[in-house]
Amino acid sequence: MSTDAQGARLHQAFRFALDPARTQRRALAAHCGAARFAFNWGLEQVQASLALREFELCMFGEVRSESLGWSLPELRREWNRSKELVAPWWGEHSKEAYSSGLAALAAALRGWRASRSGERAGAAVGFPRFRKRGRRDSCRFTTGPVRVDDPRHITLPRIGRLRTAEATVALQRRLTAGTARILAATIARDADRWFVAFTCEVDGAVVADNGRRDTVGVDLGVHTLAALSTGELVPSVRPLRREERRTRRLQRTVGRRRKGSARRRRAVGHLARAHRRVASVRRHHLHVLTTRLAQSHGRIVVEDLNVRGMIRSARGTLSQPRRRVRARAGQNRAVLECGFAELRRLLDYKCRWYGSTLVVADRWFPSSRRCSGCGTVRGDLPRRERVFRCGRCSLELDRDLNAARNLVRWAEAHDVAASAVETQNARGEAAAIRPPAGERLEEARTGPGPEPEGITTRGRHRSGLPNVR
């Protein structure tokens, strides 16, 4: 690695599995429940304020009462005025639990408003919904005794000293040396296991150059997770497919159990553990692949996949029903199982860590249909045709390797070597690097198509306000 490095303060998360006692498990669940209660209470107040505002506009033509603000300080101020009445037991938990729920609500409302006004790019964000117990239980602590005591114990406000199932040496050494500072700690439950994630500000080295001068194209797919322009084919793990028989059996078991019974809760726990195992295997392989790519190459070229367009509804619409519904549903499931968005996200920050450059090719670049030898673009390339054959130069090559080589040629043709980081879109995410103005690209036939008929936006009036029941 090049010695060209510049010191900086970076935000980094350290996640560890916990090994709490039975009473501590109840305390962790209670704090997550307090955060959920504050979220639902705040959402109920916001909905009541919106309903009153709409009523006054309909009856008087103007708003006469003061509306509830959606910012965190205003929500917290309203909570402090009402907590003795709505939650007389609030003192049993840390105040950070209630603040965590209100902060999540403020962020959700802010995202919904930005999506409606066009400030947020991407798919439309729905109005916040009430949270349910057992679904994404989490709580965040930003003040109080949040520390790492030793390699096997941590301390959290009101919960106290907790034992960890994993050694926290990596974080403890940084804290002892003074090169890291804990900003917040988030507890979360995944199936039957508890985890804690420390958000830290660490002294890092932003590597300007990792010493590599090569460019590698990465073509993502279902049959092969990643085809590199170097000729390497990274197979797709498909963890869900391996566990498909087990998950189906567990889902049938859950369906047979009576709702609210202890046996149903036990069956739901078994199913959740199976899905956690699938997610862990997928996450592990994505981390291994992205770390190797960021450390071994100077520039990585990936394509801007339109996953939403790739997984259009298998059933279609009433006016235009699709054929081969079952086969297409299986194909959509295979696309989602690969985790293309997560791979792109991991590459984004790991390239900055290790001094490499991430380049995103244009979505409409026909990487699969273009010949990497002579540049001829084929009119059509069915999915079942796994070998690319060029009728002009007689090139025969695996279609994924051919696409990976074309991605390298695209980057070289558009001279994006000087771009240290990706451009950012309005949502704060990496955006595709577009070719120079005036240059015409062949259509890749992978972009977004028209929205299916019969799709409506749930939870909104025609005026854009949410339905209040």
HELIX and SHEET records of a PDB file:
HELIX    1   1 ARG A   22  PHE A   60  1                                  39    
HELIX    2   2 LEU A   72  VAL A   86  1                                  15    
HELIX    3   3 TRP A   90  GLU A   92  5                                   3    
HELIX    4   4 LYS A   95  SER A  117  1                                  23    
HELIX    5   5 VAL A  169  ALA A  177  1                                   9    
HELIX    6   6 PRO A  239  ARG A  242  1                                   4    
HELIX    7   7 GLU A  244  ARG A  256  1                                  13    
HELIX    8   8 ALA A  262  SER A  296  1                                  35    
HELIX    9   9 VAL A  307  MET A  310  1                                   4    
HELIX   10  10 VAL A  325  CYS A  338  1                                  14    
HELIX   11  11 PHE A  340  TYR A  354  1                                  15    
HELIX   12  12 ARG A  399  HIS A  414  1                                  16    
SHEET    1   A 4 ALA A   5  ALA A  17  0                                        
SHEET    2   A 4 ARG A 193  VAL A 207 -1                                        
SHEET    3   A 4 ALA A 180  ASP A 190 -1                                        
SHEET    4   A 4 SER A 138  PHE A 141 -1                                        
SHEET    1   B 3 ARG A 147  ASP A 150  0                                        
SHEET    2   B 3 HIS A 153  LEU A 156 -1                                        
SHEET    3   B 3 GLY A 160  ARG A 163 -1                                        
SHEET    1   C 5 LEU A 233  PRO A 235  0                                        
SHEET    2   C 5 THR A 224  LEU A 228 -1                                        
SHEET    3   C 5 THR A 215  LEU A 220 -1                                        
SHEET    4   C 5 ARG A 299  GLU A 303  1                                        
SHEET    5   C 5 THR A 357  ALA A 361  1                                        
SHEET    1   D 2 VAL A 387  ARG A 389  0                                        
SHEET    2   D 2 GLU A 396  ASP A 398 -1                                        
SHEET    1   E 2 THR A 423  GLN A 424  0                                        
SHEET    2   E 2 ALA A 430  ALA A 431 -1                                        
END                                                                             
